[in-house]
């Protein structure tokens, strides 16, 4: 159950895990996933997929929206916006993987004064899992981008895992200059040239070469500016304008993909809007790798004590 081009899946694959099954409702995202993965990729609504056809893996990867949880009660899992979460939990209940890893926006921690996240944790616990979670900034793990996300790791209760150490920040951060070194000037058709909305012009959208990028979003029109663009100028509260000394442009989709730490040669299927969407929705690959390394270490330590092997198959 991946989002975007499967950055979470790719990060785990690069750390020795094997993705055996994946699902997304976006046809282009599924086609992109197939370009680098040998997994069985099923494109479609998860609610219409027969769960008996989904293989059991050691680890479940994915994410889920949380806006639909009702504050009138502990939760309303039938809300249409919670479809992915509902089936994510169903997989835990029916397939009982050793562990799962999920990613979400940091606002989930405080949504509904924290009641919604408490409901999520309780659901996971009742399905037999112990949760560990932390707000991580991808820029601390080799990603040239400020991107704060909650990473949630769960282990099956019978493993008796009482602690989990999230990856420590690296000593140095990767700047845009280093990340985009040797990147050719993009083709005109690879850069979103849509009009800049009032929302876009409400704040600064440019970081310099020696900094990390602002968060890469899923909406092409909101993608930050390339550091070669002139500095933006603040006119008033929530009002900026572009500088005039140079050419202003957004990152191309290929540059955005590199900032999300996808391989430079990875192709993305679909039109320009679709490519930006897949890239912006994804978990940065290097962030996923850092988490995968820690999950692998913890599971191997635990299973060695129990004289069991880790197949490293991921769904």
ChimeraX commands (.cxc) that place a marker at each C-alpha (Angstrom):
marker #1 position 0.00,0.00,0.00 radius 0.5
marker #1 position 2.20,2.78,-1.25 radius 0.5
marker #1 position 1.77,6.42,-2.15 radius 0.5
marker #1 position 3.44,8.25,-5.00 radius 0.5
marker #1 position 6.19,6.32,-6.75 radius 0.5
marker #1 position 6.86,4.05,-3.79 radius 0.5
marker #1 position 9.78,5.80,-2.09 radius 0.5
marker #1 position 9.15,3.86,1.13 radius 0.5
marker #1 position 9.21,0.57,-0.77 radius 0.5
marker #1 position 12.34,1.54,-2.69 radius 0.5
marker #1 position 14.15,2.56,0.50 radius 0.5
marker #1 position 13.43,-0.82,2.08 radius 0.5
marker #1 position 14.50,-2.66,-1.07 radius 0.5
marker #1 position 17.83,-0.82,-0.99 radius 0.5
marker #1 position 18.36,-2.13,2.53 radius 0.5
marker #1 position 17.91,-5.77,1.57 radius 0.5
marker #1 position 14.16,-6.24,1.93 radius 0.5
marker #1 position 12.10,-7.67,-0.93 radius 0.5
marker #1 position 8.82,-6.00,-1.90 radius 0.5
marker #1 position 6.50,-8.80,-3.02 radius 0.5
marker #1 position 3.15,-6.99,-3.36 radius 0.5
marker #1 position 2.07,-3.37,-3.73 radius 0.5
marker #1 position -1.14,-1.45,-4.30 radius 0.5
marker #1 position -2.17,2.05,-5.33 radius 0.5
marker #1 position -5.25,3.49,-6.99 radius 0.5
marker #1 position -3.16,5.70,-9.29 radius 0.5
marker #1 position -2.34,3.90,-12.56 radius 0.5
marker #1 position 0.73,6.01,-13.31 radius 0.5
marker #1 position 2.16,5.42,-9.83 radius 0.5
marker #1 position 1.67,1.67,-10.27 radius 0.5
marker #1 position 3.38,1.75,-13.67 radius 0.5
marker #1 position 6.31,3.69,-12.22 radius 0.5
marker #1 position 6.62,1.20,-9.35 radius 0.5
marker #1 position 6.85,-1.65,-11.87 radius 0.5
marker #1 position 9.83,0.01,-13.55 radius 0.5
marker #1 position 12.11,-0.67,-10.58 radius 0.5
marker #1 position 10.33,-3.43,-8.66 radius 0.5
marker #1 position 9.66,-7.12,-9.27 radius 0.5
marker #1 position 6.67,-6.98,-6.91 radius 0.5
marker #1 position 3.17,-7.87,-7.96 radius 0.5
marker #1 position 1.64,-4.39,-8.29 radius 0.5
marker #1 position -2.15,-4.30,-8.15 radius 0.5
marker #1 position -3.69,-1.06,-9.32 radius 0.5
marker #1 position -7.13,-0.29,-7.92 radius 0.5
marker #1 position -9.29,0.52,-4.93 radius 0.5
marker #1 position -8.05,-1.49,-1.95 radius 0.5
marker #1 position -11.64,-1.95,-0.76 radius 0.5
marker #1 position -12.39,-3.97,-3.90 radius 0.5
marker #1 position -9.40,-6.30,-3.59 radius 0.5
marker #1 position -9.94,-9.79,-2.20 radius 0.5
marker #1 position -7.64,-9.96,0.84 radius 0.5
marker #1 position -7.17,-13.70,0.35 radius 0.5
marker #1 position -5.15,-12.82,-2.78 radius 0.5
marker #1 position -2.72,-10.58,-0.87 radius 0.5
marker #1 position 0.40,-12.44,0.31 radius 0.5
marker #1 position 1.57,-12.39,3.89 radius 0.5
marker #1 position 4.86,-10.54,4.33 radius 0.5
marker #1 position 7.16,-9.87,7.24 radius 0.5
marker #1 position 6.53,-6.13,7.05 radius 0.5
marker #1 position 3.65,-3.92,5.94 radius 0.5
marker #1 position 4.60,-0.52,4.52 radius 0.5
marker #1 position 2.34,2.42,3.80 radius 0.5
marker #1 position 0.49,5.40,5.14 radius 0.5
marker #1 position -3.05,6.50,5.75 radius 0.5
marker #1 position -5.13,9.70,5.87 radius 0.5
marker #1 position -6.61,10.64,9.25 radius 0.5
marker #1 position -8.89,13.63,8.55 radius 0.5
marker #1 position -12.05,11.54,8.69 radius 0.5
marker #1 position -11.78,10.36,12.28 radius 0.5
marker #1 position -14.76,11.57,14.27 radius 0.5
marker #1 position -14.23,13.46,17.51 radius 0.5
marker #1 position -17.76,12.63,18.63 radius 0.5
marker #1 position -16.58,9.10,19.35 radius 0.5
marker #1 position -13.18,7.44,19.41 radius 0.5
marker #1 position -13.23,7.02,15.61 radius 0.5
marker #1 position -15.41,6.41,12.57 radius 0.5
marker #1 position -13.64,3.88,10.41 radius 0.5
marker #1 position -16.48,3.90,7.86 radius 0.5
marker #1 position -15.70,7.49,6.86 radius 0.5
marker #1 position -14.68,7.36,3.18 radius 0.5
marker #1 position -11.50,9.30,3.91 radius 0.5
marker #1 position -10.30,6.53,6.18 radius 0.5
marker #1 position -10.49,3.75,3.60 radius 0.5
marker #1 position -6.76,3.14,3.46 radius 0.5
marker #1 position -6.41,3.13,7.24 radius 0.5
marker #1 position -9.30,0.70,7.55 radius 0.5
marker #1 position -7.66,-1.81,5.22 radius 0.5
marker #1 position -4.20,-1.18,6.62 radius 0.5
marker #1 position -5.54,-2.34,10.00 radius 0.5
marker #1 position -7.37,-5.22,8.32 radius 0.5
marker #1 position -4.08,-6.46,6.91 radius 0.5
marker #1 position -2.48,-6.36,10.36 radius 0.5
marker #1 position -5.38,-8.34,11.77 radius 0.5
marker #1 position -5.55,-10.99,9.05 radius 0.5
marker #1 position -1.94,-11.39,7.92 radius 0.5
marker #1 position -0.17,-10.60,11.23 radius 0.5
marker #1 position 3.17,-9.38,9.83 radius 0.5
marker #1 position 6.10,-9.12,12.21 radius 0.5
marker #1 position 6.16,-5.35,11.87 radius 0.5
marker #1 position 4.79,-2.37,9.98 radius 0.5
marker #1 position 6.06,1.08,9.06 radius 0.5
marker #1 position 3.81,4.02,8.30 radius 0.5
marker #1 position 4.38,7.68,7.42 radius 0.5
marker #1 position 2.13,10.67,7.96 radius 0.5
marker #1 position 2.16,14.45,8.17 radius 0.5
marker #1 position 3.15,15.93,11.52 radius 0.5
marker #1 position -0.31,17.44,11.99 radius 0.5
marker #1 position -1.64,13.99,12.79 radius 0.5
marker #1 position -0.11,14.28,16.27 radius 0.5
marker #1 position -2.24,17.29,17.20 radius 0.5
marker #1 position -5.36,16.76,15.10 radius 0.5
marker #1 position -8.37,16.80,17.42 radius 0.5
marker #1 position -6.14,17.72,20.35 radius 0.5
marker #1 position -4.31,14.45,19.94 radius 0.5
marker #1 position -7.44,12.30,20.35 radius 0.5
marker #1 position -7.29,10.96,16.80 radius 0.5
marker #1 position -3.73,9.73,17.09 radius 0.5
marker #1 position -4.61,8.12,20.42 radius 0.5
marker #1 position -7.44,6.28,18.66 radius 0.5
marker #1 position -5.04,5.10,15.96 radius 0.5
marker #1 position -2.57,3.81,18.54 radius 0.5
marker #1 position -5.34,2.01,20.39 radius 0.5
marker #1 position -6.52,0.34,17.17 radius 0.5
marker #1 position -3.01,-0.89,16.44 radius 0.5
marker #1 position -2.57,-2.16,19.98 radius 0.5
marker #1 position -5.82,-4.13,19.92 radius 0.5
marker #1 position -4.63,-5.83,16.72 radius 0.5
marker #1 position -1.58,-7.05,18.62 radius 0.5
marker #1 position 1.09,-4.42,17.94 radius 0.5
marker #1 position 3.32,-2.17,20.01 radius 0.5
marker #1 position 3.95,1.26,18.47 radius 0.5
marker #1 position 6.95,3.55,18.38 radius 0.5
marker #1 position 6.74,6.90,16.63 radius 0.5
marker #1 position 8.82,10.00,16.11 radius 0.5
marker #1 position 8.75,13.22,14.10 radius 0.5
marker #1 position 11.72,13.12,11.73 radius 0.5
marker #1 position 13.05,15.74,9.35 radius 0.5
marker #1 position 14.24,14.13,6.13 radius 0.5
marker #1 position 17.03,16.72,5.88 radius 0.5
marker #1 position 18.82,14.89,8.72 radius 0.5
marker #1 position 19.16,11.71,6.66 radius 0.5
marker #1 position 20.81,12.74,3.42 radius 0.5
marker #1 position 17.72,14.32,1.86 radius 0.5
marker #1 position 18.32,17.86,0.49 radius 0.5
marker #1 position 14.92,19.00,1.68 radius 0.5
marker #1 position 13.19,20.18,4.84 radius 0.5
marker #1 position 10.37,17.66,5.19 radius 0.5
marker #1 position 8.97,16.81,8.62 radius 0.5
marker #1 position 6.98,13.60,8.83 radius 0.5
marker #1 position 5.84,11.22,11.55 radius 0.5
marker #1 position 7.32,7.77,11.16 radius 0.5
marker #1 position 5.37,5.06,12.95 radius 0.5
marker #1 position 6.93,1.64,13.55 radius 0.5
marker #1 position 4.95,-1.22,15.01 radius 0.5
marker #1 position 6.11,-4.64,16.16 radius 0.5
marker #1 position 3.92,-7.66,16.86 radius 0.5
marker #1 position 3.41,-8.03,20.60 radius 0.5
marker #1 position 4.65,-11.61,20.77 radius 0.5
marker #1 position 8.12,-10.39,19.74 radius 0.5
marker #1 position 8.28,-8.63,23.13 radius 0.5
marker #1 position 10.09,-5.62,21.71 radius 0.5
marker #1 position 10.04,-2.93,24.39 radius 0.5
marker #1 position 12.27,-0.31,22.78 radius 0.5
marker #1 position 13.14,0.91,19.31 radius 0.5
marker #1 position 15.84,3.40,18.37 radius 0.5
marker #1 position 15.01,5.67,15.45 radius 0.5
marker #1 position 17.91,6.65,13.18 radius 0.5
marker #1 position 20.17,9.40,14.51 radius 0.5
marker #1 position 20.73,12.50,12.35 radius 0.5
marker #1 position 23.76,12.36,10.08 radius 0.5
marker #1 position 26.69,14.64,10.80 radius 0.5
marker #1 position 26.28,16.62,7.60 radius 0.5
marker #1 position 23.33,17.72,5.53 radius 0.5
marker #1 position 23.13,17.54,1.76 radius 0.5
marker #1 position 22.68,20.91,0.07 radius 0.5
marker #1 position 20.94,21.65,-3.19 radius 0.5
marker #1 position 24.32,22.39,-4.73 radius 0.5
marker #1 position 25.56,18.89,-3.98 radius 0.5
marker #1 position 22.29,17.15,-4.84 radius 0.5
marker #1 position 21.82,18.85,-8.20 radius 0.5
marker #1 position 25.49,18.80,-9.22 radius 0.5
marker #1 position 25.88,17.84,-12.89 radius 0.5
marker #1 position 22.13,17.99,-13.48 radius 0.5
marker #1 position 21.57,19.24,-17.04 radius 0.5
marker #1 position 19.37,22.20,-17.79 radius 0.5
marker #1 position 15.85,20.77,-18.01 radius 0.5
marker #1 position 13.79,20.56,-21.12 radius 0.5
marker #1 position 10.98,23.08,-21.29 radius 0.5
marker #1 position 8.37,20.31,-21.16 radius 0.5
marker #1 position 9.83,18.99,-17.88 radius 0.5
marker #1 position 9.06,22.14,-15.88 radius 0.5
marker #1 position 5.63,23.24,-14.70 radius 0.5
marker #1 position 4.91,26.66,-16.20 radius 0.5
marker #1 position 1.40,27.14,-14.80 radius 0.5
marker #1 position 0.48,30.64,-13.53 radius 0.5
marker #1 position 1.60,31.43,-9.98 radius 0.5
marker #1 position -1.41,31.66,-7.68 radius 0.5
marker #1 position -1.97,34.06,-4.79 radius 0.5
marker #1 position -1.31,31.12,-2.50 radius 0.5
marker #1 position 2.07,30.58,-4.12 radius 0.5
marker #1 position 2.92,34.27,-3.78 radius 0.5
marker #1 position 1.95,34.34,-0.10 radius 0.5
marker #1 position 5.42,33.27,1.07 radius 0.5
marker #1 position 9.00,32.80,-0.02 radius 0.5
marker #1 position 9.47,29.82,-2.32 radius 0.5
marker #1 position 13.21,29.89,-2.94 radius 0.5
marker #1 position 16.16,28.38,-1.10 radius 0.5
marker #1 position 19.78,29.06,-2.08 radius 0.5
marker #1 position 22.33,26.56,-3.38 radius 0.5
marker #1 position 23.93,26.12,0.06 radius 0.5
marker #1 position 20.58,25.28,1.70 radius 0.5
marker #1 position 18.05,22.47,1.61 radius 0.5
marker #1 position 14.90,22.79,-0.48 radius 0.5
marker #1 position 11.50,23.57,0.92 radius 0.5
marker #1 position 9.20,20.53,1.01 radius 0.5
marker #1 position 8.44,19.10,-2.43 radius 0.5
marker #1 position 4.62,19.00,-2.66 radius 0.5
marker #1 position 2.41,16.78,-4.77 radius 0.5
marker #1 position 0.82,19.71,-6.62 radius 0.5
marker #1 position 2.93,20.83,-9.58 radius 0.5
marker #1 position 1.87,24.47,-9.26 radius 0.5
marker #1 position 3.20,24.64,-5.70 radius 0.5
marker #1 position 6.69,23.22,-6.38 radius 0.5
marker #1 position 9.48,25.49,-5.00 radius 0.5
marker #1 position 11.75,27.60,-7.15 radius 0.5
marker #1 position 15.09,26.48,-8.51 radius 0.5
marker #1 position 17.99,28.17,-6.64 radius 0.5
marker #1 position 19.14,29.87,-9.86 radius 0.5
marker #1 position 15.96,31.97,-9.73 radius 0.5
marker #1 position 16.24,35.56,-8.44 radius 0.5
marker #1 position 15.50,36.02,-4.75 radius 0.5
marker #1 position 11.86,36.68,-3.94 radius 0.5
marker #1 position 11.05,40.04,-2.33 radius 0.5
marker #1 position 8.62,40.47,0.55 radius 0.5
marker #1 position 6.08,43.23,-0.02 radius 0.5
marker #1 position 3.70,42.73,2.89 radius 0.5
marker #1 position 2.33,40.07,5.20 radius 0.5
marker #1 position 1.55,37.03,3.05 radius 0.5
marker #1 position 2.61,38.87,-0.09 radius 0.5
marker #1 position 5.82,38.38,-2.06 radius 0.5
marker #1 position 7.00,39.11,-5.59 radius 0.5
marker #1 position 9.63,37.63,-7.87 radius 0.5
marker #1 position 13.00,39.30,-8.35 radius 0.5
marker #1 position 13.73,40.73,-11.77 radius 0.5
marker #1 position 17.43,39.91,-12.21 radius 0.5
marker #1 position 17.27,36.52,-13.91 radius 0.5
marker #1 position 14.84,33.78,-14.88 radius 0.5
marker #1 position 12.32,32.48,-12.37 radius 0.5
marker #1 position 11.30,28.84,-12.68 radius 0.5
marker #1 position 10.15,25.93,-10.58 radius 0.5
marker #1 position 12.17,22.75,-10.11 radius 0.5
marker #1 position 11.70,20.37,-13.01 radius 0.5
marker #1 position 10.13,17.02,-12.18 radius 0.5
marker #1 position 13.53,15.37,-12.54 radius 0.5
marker #1 position 15.11,17.82,-10.09 radius 0.5
marker #1 position 12.22,17.29,-7.68 radius 0.5
marker #1 position 12.78,13.53,-7.91 radius 0.5
marker #1 position 16.47,13.93,-7.08 radius 0.5
marker #1 position 15.56,16.14,-4.11 radius 0.5
marker #1 position 13.29,13.30,-2.96 radius 0.5
marker #1 position 16.43,11.12,-3.35 radius 0.5
marker #1 position 15.10,8.92,-6.12 radius 0.5
marker #1 position 17.85,7.63,-8.45 radius 0.5
marker #1 position 18.67,10.18,-11.14 radius 0.5
marker #1 position 17.99,7.67,-13.90 radius 0.5
marker #1 position 14.59,6.53,-12.61 radius 0.5
marker #1 position 11.82,7.23,-15.10 radius 0.5
marker #1 position 8.29,8.21,-14.07 radius 0.5
marker #1 position 5.19,7.28,-16.05 radius 0.5
marker #1 position 2.48,9.82,-16.91 radius 0.5
marker #1 position 2.09,13.43,-17.91 radius 0.5
marker #1 position 3.91,16.28,-16.18 radius 0.5
marker #1 position 1.24,16.82,-13.52 radius 0.5
marker #1 position 1.21,13.11,-12.71 radius 0.5
marker #1 position 4.99,12.93,-12.39 radius 0.5
marker #1 position 5.10,15.82,-9.93 radius 0.5
marker #1 position 2.23,14.24,-7.98 radius 0.5
marker #1 position 3.95,10.86,-7.67 radius 0.5
marker #1 position 7.19,12.45,-6.57 radius 0.5
marker #1 position 5.62,14.81,-4.05 radius 0.5
marker #1 position 3.46,12.09,-2.48 radius 0.5
marker #1 position 6.40,9.77,-1.94 radius 0.5
marker #1 position 8.52,9.19,1.15 radius 0.5
marker #1 position 12.10,10.35,0.46 radius 0.5
marker #1 position 14.07,7.23,-0.40 radius 0.5
marker #1 position 17.02,7.97,1.88 radius 0.5
marker #1 position 14.71,8.61,4.84 radius 0.5
marker #1 position 13.07,5.25,4.16 radius 0.5
marker #1 position 16.50,3.61,3.96 radius 0.5
marker #1 position 17.51,5.02,7.35 radius 0.5
marker #1 position 14.34,3.66,8.97 radius 0.5
marker #1 position 14.63,0.31,7.15 radius 0.5
marker #1 position 18.14,-0.19,8.49 radius 0.5
marker #1 position 16.95,0.24,12.08 radius 0.5
marker #1 position 13.91,-1.99,11.60 radius 0.5
marker #1 position 16.07,-4.70,10.05 radius 0.5
marker #1 position 18.53,-4.55,12.93 radius 0.5
marker #1 position 15.81,-4.77,15.58 radius 0.5
marker #1 position 14.02,-7.69,13.92 radius 0.5
marker #1 position 17.23,-9.63,13.37 radius 0.5
marker #1 position 18.23,-9.16,17.01 radius 0.5
marker #1 position 14.82,-10.31,18.18 radius 0.5
marker #1 position 14.49,-13.30,15.87 radius 0.5
marker #1 position 18.02,-14.48,16.58 radius 0.5
marker #1 position 17.03,-14.75,20.24 radius 0.5
marker #1 position 14.02,-16.84,19.16 radius 0.5
marker #1 position 16.05,-18.95,16.69 radius 0.5
marker #1 position 13.93,-17.78,13.75 radius 0.5
marker #1 position 14.86,-16.33,10.36 radius 0.5
marker #1 position 13.69,-13.12,8.75 radius 0.5
marker #1 position 12.48,-13.71,5.17 radius 0.5
marker #1 position 12.56,-9.92,4.55 radius 0.5
marker #1 position 9.43,-10.00,2.38 radius 0.5
marker #1 position 7.53,-6.71,2.34 radius 0.5
marker #1 position 3.99,-5.76,1.36 radius 0.5
marker link #1:1,2 radius 0.2
marker link #1:2,3 radius 0.2
marker link #1:3,4 radius 0.2
marker link #1:4,5 radius 0.2
marker link #1:5,6 radius 0.2
marker link #1:6,7 radius 0.2
marker link #1:7,8 radius 0.2
marker link #1:8,9 radius 0.2
marker link #1:9,10 radius 0.2
marker link #1:10,11 radius 0.2
marker link #1:11,12 radius 0.2
marker link #1:12,13 radius 0.2
marker link #1:13,14 radius 0.2
marker link #1:14,15 radius 0.2
marker link #1:15,16 radius 0.2
marker link #1:16,17 radius 0.2
marker link #1:17,18 radius 0.2
marker link #1:18,19 radius 0.2
marker link #1:19,20 radius 0.2
marker link #1:20,21 radius 0.2
marker link #1:21,22 radius 0.2
marker link #1:22,23 radius 0.2
marker link #1:23,24 radius 0.2
marker link #1:24,25 radius 0.2
marker link #1:25,26 radius 0.2
marker link #1:26,27 radius 0.2
marker link #1:27,28 radius 0.2
marker link #1:28,29 radius 0.2
marker link #1:29,30 radius 0.2
marker link #1:30,31 radius 0.2
marker link #1:31,32 radius 0.2
marker link #1:32,33 radius 0.2
marker link #1:33,34 radius 0.2
marker link #1:34,35 radius 0.2
marker link #1:35,36 radius 0.2
marker link #1:36,37 radius 0.2
marker link #1:37,38 radius 0.2
marker link #1:38,39 radius 0.2
marker link #1:39,40 radius 0.2
marker link #1:40,41 radius 0.2
marker link #1:41,42 radius 0.2
marker link #1:42,43 radius 0.2
marker link #1:43,44 radius 0.2
marker link #1:44,45 radius 0.2
marker link #1:45,46 radius 0.2
marker link #1:46,47 radius 0.2
marker link #1:47,48 radius 0.2
marker link #1:48,49 radius 0.2
marker link #1:49,50 radius 0.2
marker link #1:50,51 radius 0.2
marker link #1:51,52 radius 0.2
marker link #1:52,53 radius 0.2
marker link #1:53,54 radius 0.2
marker link #1:54,55 radius 0.2
marker link #1:55,56 radius 0.2
marker link #1:56,57 radius 0.2
marker link #1:57,58 radius 0.2
marker link #1:58,59 radius 0.2
marker link #1:59,60 radius 0.2
marker link #1:60,61 radius 0.2
marker link #1:61,62 radius 0.2
marker link #1:62,63 radius 0.2
marker link #1:63,64 radius 0.2
marker link #1:64,65 radius 0.2
marker link #1:65,66 radius 0.2
marker link #1:66,67 radius 0.2
marker link #1:67,68 radius 0.2
marker link #1:68,69 radius 0.2
marker link #1:69,70 radius 0.2
marker link #1:70,71 radius 0.2
marker link #1:71,72 radius 0.2
marker link #1:72,73 radius 0.2
marker link #1:73,74 radius 0.2
marker link #1:74,75 radius 0.2
marker link #1:75,76 radius 0.2
marker link #1:76,77 radius 0.2
marker link #1:77,78 radius 0.2
marker link #1:78,79 radius 0.2
marker link #1:79,80 radius 0.2
marker link #1:80,81 radius 0.2
marker link #1:81,82 radius 0.2
marker link #1:82,83 radius 0.2
marker link #1:83,84 radius 0.2
marker link #1:84,85 radius 0.2
marker link #1:85,86 radius 0.2
marker link #1:86,87 radius 0.2
marker link #1:87,88 radius 0.2
marker link #1:88,89 radius 0.2
marker link #1:89,90 radius 0.2
marker link #1:90,91 radius 0.2
marker link #1:91,92 radius 0.2
marker link #1:92,93 radius 0.2
marker link #1:93,94 radius 0.2
marker link #1:94,95 radius 0.2
marker link #1:95,96 radius 0.2
marker link #1:96,97 radius 0.2
marker link #1:97,98 radius 0.2
marker link #1:98,99 radius 0.2
marker link #1:99,100 radius 0.2
marker link #1:100,101 radius 0.2
marker link #1:101,102 radius 0.2
marker link #1:102,103 radius 0.2
marker link #1:103,104 radius 0.2
marker link #1:104,105 radius 0.2
marker link #1:105,106 radius 0.2
marker link #1:106,107 radius 0.2
marker link #1:107,108 radius 0.2
marker link #1:108,109 radius 0.2
marker link #1:109,110 radius 0.2
marker link #1:110,111 radius 0.2
marker link #1:111,112 radius 0.2
marker link #1:112,113 radius 0.2
marker link #1:113,114 radius 0.2
marker link #1:114,115 radius 0.2
marker link #1:115,116 radius 0.2
marker link #1:116,117 radius 0.2
marker link #1:117,118 radius 0.2
marker link #1:118,119 radius 0.2
marker link #1:119,120 radius 0.2
marker link #1:120,121 radius 0.2
marker link #1:121,122 radius 0.2
marker link #1:122,123 radius 0.2
marker link #1:123,124 radius 0.2
marker link #1:124,125 radius 0.2
marker link #1:125,126 radius 0.2
marker link #1:126,127 radius 0.2
marker link #1:127,128 radius 0.2
marker link #1:128,129 radius 0.2
marker link #1:129,130 radius 0.2
marker link #1:130,131 radius 0.2
marker link #1:131,132 radius 0.2
marker link #1:132,133 radius 0.2
marker link #1:133,134 radius 0.2
marker link #1:134,135 radius 0.2
marker link #1:135,136 radius 0.2
marker link #1:136,137 radius 0.2
marker link #1:137,138 radius 0.2
marker link #1:138,139 radius 0.2
marker link #1:139,140 radius 0.2
marker link #1:140,141 radius 0.2
marker link #1:141,142 radius 0.2
marker link #1:142,143 radius 0.2
marker link #1:143,144 radius 0.2
marker link #1:144,145 radius 0.2
marker link #1:145,146 radius 0.2
marker link #1:146,147 radius 0.2
marker link #1:147,148 radius 0.2
marker link #1:148,149 radius 0.2
marker link #1:149,150 radius 0.2
marker link #1:150,151 radius 0.2
marker link #1:151,152 radius 0.2
marker link #1:152,153 radius 0.2
marker link #1:153,154 radius 0.2
marker link #1:154,155 radius 0.2
marker link #1:155,156 radius 0.2
marker link #1:156,157 radius 0.2
marker link #1:157,158 radius 0.2
marker link #1:158,159 radius 0.2
marker link #1:159,160 radius 0.2
marker link #1:160,161 radius 0.2
marker link #1:161,162 radius 0.2
marker link #1:162,163 radius 0.2
marker link #1:163,164 radius 0.2
marker link #1:164,165 radius 0.2
marker link #1:165,166 radius 0.2
marker link #1:166,167 radius 0.2
marker link #1:167,168 radius 0.2
marker link #1:168,169 radius 0.2
marker link #1:169,170 radius 0.2
marker link #1:170,171 radius 0.2
marker link #1:171,172 radius 0.2
marker link #1:172,173 radius 0.2
marker link #1:173,174 radius 0.2
marker link #1:174,175 radius 0.2
marker link #1:175,176 radius 0.2
marker link #1:176,177 radius 0.2
marker link #1:177,178 radius 0.2
marker link #1:178,179 radius 0.2
marker link #1:179,180 radius 0.2
marker link #1:180,181 radius 0.2
marker link #1:181,182 radius 0.2
marker link #1:182,183 radius 0.2
marker link #1:183,184 radius 0.2
marker link #1:184,185 radius 0.2
marker link #1:185,186 radius 0.2
marker link #1:186,187 radius 0.2
marker link #1:187,188 radius 0.2
marker link #1:188,189 radius 0.2
marker link #1:189,190 radius 0.2
marker link #1:190,191 radius 0.2
marker link #1:191,192 radius 0.2
marker link #1:192,193 radius 0.2
marker link #1:193,194 radius 0.2
marker link #1:194,195 radius 0.2
marker link #1:195,196 radius 0.2
marker link #1:196,197 radius 0.2
marker link #1:197,198 radius 0.2
marker link #1:198,199 radius 0.2
marker link #1:199,200 radius 0.2
marker link #1:200,201 radius 0.2
marker link #1:201,202 radius 0.2
marker link #1:202,203 radius 0.2
marker link #1:203,204 radius 0.2
marker link #1:204,205 radius 0.2
marker link #1:205,206 radius 0.2
marker link #1:206,207 radius 0.2
marker link #1:207,208 radius 0.2
marker link #1:208,209 radius 0.2
marker link #1:209,210 radius 0.2
marker link #1:210,211 radius 0.2
marker link #1:211,212 radius 0.2
marker link #1:212,213 radius 0.2
marker link #1:213,214 radius 0.2
marker link #1:214,215 radius 0.2
marker link #1:215,216 radius 0.2
marker link #1:216,217 radius 0.2
marker link #1:217,218 radius 0.2
marker link #1:218,219 radius 0.2
marker link #1:219,220 radius 0.2
marker link #1:220,221 radius 0.2
marker link #1:221,222 radius 0.2
marker link #1:222,223 radius 0.2
marker link #1:223,224 radius 0.2
marker link #1:224,225 radius 0.2
marker link #1:225,226 radius 0.2
marker link #1:226,227 radius 0.2
marker link #1:227,228 radius 0.2
marker link #1:228,229 radius 0.2
marker link #1:229,230 radius 0.2
marker link #1:230,231 radius 0.2
marker link #1:231,232 radius 0.2
marker link #1:232,233 radius 0.2
marker link #1:233,234 radius 0.2
marker link #1:234,235 radius 0.2
marker link #1:235,236 radius 0.2
marker link #1:236,237 radius 0.2
marker link #1:237,238 radius 0.2
marker link #1:238,239 radius 0.2
marker link #1:239,240 radius 0.2
marker link #1:240,241 radius 0.2
marker link #1:241,242 radius 0.2
marker link #1:242,243 radius 0.2
marker link #1:243,244 radius 0.2
marker link #1:244,245 radius 0.2
marker link #1:245,246 radius 0.2
marker link #1:246,247 radius 0.2
marker link #1:247,248 radius 0.2
marker link #1:248,249 radius 0.2
marker link #1:249,250 radius 0.2
marker link #1:250,251 radius 0.2
marker link #1:251,252 radius 0.2
marker link #1:252,253 radius 0.2
marker link #1:253,254 radius 0.2
marker link #1:254,255 radius 0.2
marker link #1:255,256 radius 0.2
marker link #1:256,257 radius 0.2
marker link #1:257,258 radius 0.2
marker link #1:258,259 radius 0.2
marker link #1:259,260 radius 0.2
marker link #1:260,261 radius 0.2
marker link #1:261,262 radius 0.2
marker link #1:262,263 radius 0.2
marker link #1:263,264 radius 0.2
marker link #1:264,265 radius 0.2
marker link #1:265,266 radius 0.2
marker link #1:266,267 radius 0.2
marker link #1:267,268 radius 0.2
marker link #1:268,269 radius 0.2
marker link #1:269,270 radius 0.2
marker link #1:270,271 radius 0.2
marker link #1:271,272 radius 0.2
marker link #1:272,273 radius 0.2
marker link #1:273,274 radius 0.2
marker link #1:274,275 radius 0.2
marker link #1:275,276 radius 0.2
marker link #1:276,277 radius 0.2
marker link #1:277,278 radius 0.2
marker link #1:278,279 radius 0.2
marker link #1:279,280 radius 0.2
marker link #1:280,281 radius 0.2
marker link #1:281,282 radius 0.2
marker link #1:282,283 radius 0.2
marker link #1:283,284 radius 0.2
marker link #1:284,285 radius 0.2
marker link #1:285,286 radius 0.2
marker link #1:286,287 radius 0.2
marker link #1:287,288 radius 0.2
marker link #1:288,289 radius 0.2
marker link #1:289,290 radius 0.2
marker link #1:290,291 radius 0.2
marker link #1:291,292 radius 0.2
marker link #1:292,293 radius 0.2
marker link #1:293,294 radius 0.2
marker link #1:294,295 radius 0.2
marker link #1:295,296 radius 0.2
marker link #1:296,297 radius 0.2
marker link #1:297,298 radius 0.2
marker link #1:298,299 radius 0.2
marker link #1:299,300 radius 0.2
marker link #1:300,301 radius 0.2
marker link #1:301,302 radius 0.2
marker link #1:302,303 radius 0.2
marker link #1:303,304 radius 0.2
marker link #1:304,305 radius 0.2
marker link #1:305,306 radius 0.2
marker link #1:306,307 radius 0.2
marker link #1:307,308 radius 0.2
marker link #1:308,309 radius 0.2
marker link #1:309,310 radius 0.2
marker link #1:310,311 radius 0.2
marker link #1:311,312 radius 0.2
marker link #1:312,313 radius 0.2
marker link #1:313,314 radius 0.2
marker link #1:314,315 radius 0.2
view
